[in-house]
Amino acid sequence: MKNRTLSRLGTVFKSKTAMALAVSVLCLPAAVLPVSAQEDETVTVGFVTFLSGGAAGPFGIPARNAAELMIGAINAGDVPGQYNTPGFAGAMIDPIFVDEASDQRNADFQRLVQRDEVDMVVGYISSGSCLSIAPEAERLEVLTVLFDCGTPQVFEEVVTDPQYTFRTGGHATMDSVAAARYLQETGVDISSIAGINQNYAWGHDSWRDFAASIMQLDPGSEVATEQFPRIYAGQYGSEVSALLTNRPNVVHSSFWGGDMEAFIIQGQGRGLFDRASVVLTTGETAMHRLGAQMPEGTIIGARGPHGDLAPESELNTWFRDAYFERFGTLPTYPAYKMAQALLGLKSAADLAGTIERDAVIDALRGLEWEGPSGTVTMALAGGHQAIQDTAYGTYHFDPETGTSSLLNIIRYDAECVNPPAGVPSLEWIESGFEGASCE
């Protein structure tokens, strides 16, 4: 595979695969369907993730690594189970990687579509990116899969009738509702809560839904303080002081990437984690990176049943082993979500028997498929927004072995922590989770 590096704004690493493999038969659960493609046909996919900056190490690079691993395996037909046929409907994936850490994200997206003539785009970690890109994808009429970003606003407020934009992972409401339920079910005192979340859509939405969920589970609960530092601030002395002064029983944070790791280290140094139960909705990305620096007993989420929270399956075992063998580290949830997006696209293309845009869109809308993290169902936003089960656990570090793990894991069905189709997230929470199925 040959790589070439281009400029930072629209930074791309482009690799081409020159040989198509023979077409086989894809066995889907409900039917046996032919996979058809012309020999030497390729599908050009633009991948957008953080390749530089503070979000690259914990988020962007694992996502890119997973994309490279999955592209090679999908092209070769080496993914186990129902995915063991080559390519997307037989067409070889030809990737272009673009850095999300850009001041011109929309211009970069336009270049992918208009100059590089990609067939589809997979990308975006930041909720700010997704809120900007989703309308652009609709305007340019390009199939775009948002693989990670979490704000519910994408389809609830910004693109309310999506035609070309999909999100193959659950949104922030799932994370917040499950976190609140986990605290209650593990006996944590939730009578006083506080939040420290980034001052943009993701942080505000996450705290809004978490606080509202706590109030439904314990109407007598009080908000001690809510802190919204700017994204990528890096220093949280005044916010930690406010948390310590107000003495909440629970501290909620949806910080991610370098912000989360800085908060953990700074808060631990001042005893915050000893004085309150701290729940980190994206904490899974840091648990192996920080090891002993991650405070014992921290409540950890992975924005879905990913990483150490993923269910056992042949596909999960294959993905973890293949990722570790290639990169020397275990895959975290950004890697899982990238793999999930690519397998969703492969399922849709194989079902359609073509890589033609409208046929893939029709197949992906409302689709259900299996990923390394279990079942994914495109159930919301007219079949353009995924739901799935999720889980939380409590952090433990074993100093003798130097290994990190999660204890007291509780899993929640997708229908327990996601709103029903057509119901806005906050409205659903404030209704008392009407229609939720929690067994």
Helices and strands as residue ranges (DSSP letters): E 12-14, E 25-27, E 32-34, E 42-49, I 56-60, H 61-76, G 81-83, E 92-99, H 105-114, E 120-123, H 127-140, E 143-146, H 153-153, I 154-158, E 165-167, H 172-185, E 192-196, H 201-217, E 222-227, H 237-246, E 250-253, H 257-269, H 272-275, E 277-280, H 284-290, G 291-293, E 299-301, G 307-309, H 314-327, H 333-352, H 357-364, E 368-371, E 374-380, G 381-383, E 385-387, E 390-398, E 403-412, H 414-417, H 425-430
